[in-house]
Amino acid sequence: MSVTTNLDHFILIMLSMLVAFVPRYFPMRIFSSRQIPNWFNEWMKYVPISLFTALVVKDVFMNTETYSFIGFDSVAKIIASVIVMAVAYYSRSMGLSVVVGLIAVAVLSLVVPI
């Protein structure tokens, strides 16, 4: 049986802070004094979209308890995803897309199986 102390918690918090801080600080420090190539800026525009897509696709098509592919069993989530894609395409707003997606899943789950 292991006993954790306040010092263990403090060390864990400090290491977590370091792990969160370093990947943000060093790129900012390095690129603040250098010119970033245009091709890199164009490529970086797609990073938020790809991360958001990866999160959504995992939630729609995977069972998070067993990590197995469920296919098209969650009809409400699939329809809500299509609605969110349309809203995101026309509005270009991540916040509005998330809110519309949550409302769509809530309303659709009352009608079709989730």
Disulfide bonds with the S-S distance in Angstrom:
none
